[in-house]
Amino acid sequence: MATMNPMVLSWFRPRGGGSIGRDEALAKRLLTRWDEERDARDRATRLIAWYQRDRAKIVDYLKKQASVTFGEETNEWQIPIINGVYRTIRRLAMTYQRPPERKYFIGTKELSPDSPELVKIENMYGRLDMDKRLRQLDRWATLLNTVHFEPVYRRGHIAWDVRLRPDVLVVEELDDYLEYAEFCRRILLTSGKDAVQGFIYWAADRYLFIRDDGFFWPGPGSSDGSNPYAGETFAEAALPVPVITVRKTEASDYWGRYGSDIVDSFEQANIQLGNTWENMFFQGHGQPIAINTGMGKQKGQKVKVGVRHPITVEGLTKEDMIPDIRFATPEPKITEGRQLIDWFIKLNSGSYGMPPSAWAQEEKALSGFAKMIDSEELLEDRDEQVNDYVRVEKQAFEASRAVFNRNHPIEAEHVNPEITLEVSFDEIEFPETPQDAAAAAAIEIQNNLSSAVDWIMKKRKISSREEATKLLEQIVKENAQVKKTMAEAFGISEQAPPQDRNAQGGNQGD
């Protein structure tokens, strides 16, 4: 829900005759499509609840699914939850694990760090952390497959607002189902006691707030309801609309369902956990059995099984069996249930390329190379997605510039429309042990593939080669002085290190 400030959103007038038109057919078409996609939006909401650890909603989902098998018994379950969705998504979304390098150009000339044009770009983004936001978008796309974000002008700078499936409606292009021809965001606006529902509506030539009854107003920042960015091109975007699509994989429809199985696996594992948890109560307390006590004779009474529901046996004579209440101890397969849960999670995660070690609670230290081999499938997926994110970043820059230049009141701070962005992603480097790093550096230096200066620059994180060279000279000088001092103190030759006596006759005399 959005709360409307009449002074800020003067374009919205829910009462009176202030609208610029009415299009009942458009409103009806959007509402019909919105209702038809309710189930798909509900599924997306379910995935989001798991990812955001919304326990109340997760419990509701689990009880609904568990009742299919266990019926009303699930109403009495205590629901423990193991939720690895967030961790799984973070592990799978590797594109921005190592941020890209961004360079800005006018023509073929790269902008220098102190360039006034680059200062304007930095001012445009303000406090926006692009790497963090794109990392979040990559994770949302891993979960939902297709997400959107929109550059908006807010408090003098550009922000990127995320638009997720539960609040979004798209109408696809007729000749390309992966592109939208109309983009709508469902919104509820309130002003005092007034509240009205409708859509923020984007198309190639229109930008509106359209109410459910068909009345519409210009969209925020538009004077007449026309698309203020008509004529703009946003890096291969099909429409001049500043809403960027991030898609994990192409599917047979616009949205796809990349991460659904991840949530399904944890949901099923938690149902099994809930059942196991109940069985542990059985095992701890025993199952009450009432014999010839008259319990359960009432008409319509249902006999339930469980710690709180005794099994009743009636109709026997005292000669057959004397009245009795006893507790039988069941033997549920707790260990097997735990193994099933563990196996199910690992199996499903493996289908997405995650290594078994991802879920190991005790994992021995691995070298960087071993970690790379362990995550080979994930790295291959990242390589395929890098090109998509290069396009996303270019679209985001061009759309952000268009929104900023249109809304920012100080023309001197506008971003030059001739500036282009180039983005390059480096390969992911896995952490190495100090021994591995030193051994690799020694081999490169020995074979003239690099120098000790390169090693110093990497080890000490020094960007200046001249500074690294001076530091290396100082280290060599200090080491030589230490060797000389040690030689004088202990009578050790500076030229030859102590000999290993095993190399000159083995273990003779031992």
Number of C-alpha atoms within 10 A of each C-alpha: 10 10 12 17 13 13 7 9 13 11 18 20 14 19 9 6 9 13 18 12 14 15 14 16 11 14 20 14 10 21 17 11 14 16 10 11 13 12 10 14 19 13 16 19 18 18 22 21 17 21 20 11 16 12 13 9 13 20 17 12 15 18 21 16 16 23 14 10 11 14 12 13 14 21 13 10 14 12 20 13 18 11 18 17 23 17 12 22 19 17 15 21 22 21 24 21 16 14 16 18 10 12 15 19 16 14 9 8 9 15 15 12 11 8 10 13 20 19 13 16 19 14 17 24 21 14 11 15 11 15 14 13 17 20 19 16 23 27 26 25 24 25 29 24 23 24 23 19 20 20 24 18 20 12 9 15 20 23 23 22 13 16 18 21 21 18 14 18 23 20 16 16 14 10 7 12 15 17 18 22 18 17 20 22 18 17 17 14 16 17 15 9 5 10 14 13 16 22 24 21 23 26 19 18 15 19 27 23 26 27 22 18 16 16 20 28 24 23 24 16 17 15 13 14 21 17 22 21 20 14 12 15 17 24 18 11 19 14 21 21 27 24 24 22 19 21 26 26 16 14 14 8 11 19 20 16 21 19 22 17 16 22 23 15 20 21 24 17 23 22 24 17 21 21 20 20 19 20 20 17 13 21 17 12 16 19 21 20 16 19 20 18 15 13 15 16 14 8 6 7 9 10 13 12 14 17 18 13 13 20 20 18 17 15 12 12 10 9 6 9 12 12 15 11 15 13 14 13 13 14 11 14 11 16 9 11 17 15 10 15 20 13 13 16 20 19 15 17 20 14 11 17 17 21 20 14 14 16 16 10 7 7 9 8 9 13 16 16 14 13 17 17 12 18 20 15 15 20 19 11 17 19 14 13 17 19 13 14 22 19 19 20 19 18 22 23 20 21 26 27 23 21 22 24 20 15 18 18 11 9 10 10 17 20 22 15 11 8 19 17 16 15 16 14 17 10 13 15 12 13 14 15 13 10 10 14 15 13 11 11 18 17 12 14 15 11 10 9 10 14 14 16 20 16 20 17 19 12 11 10 10 15 11 9 13 12 13 21 16 12 16 17 12 12 12 12 11 12 12 13 12 11 15 15 14 14 14 11 9 8 10 15 13 13 8 7 8 8 8 9 10 9 8 9 9 10 9 8 5 4
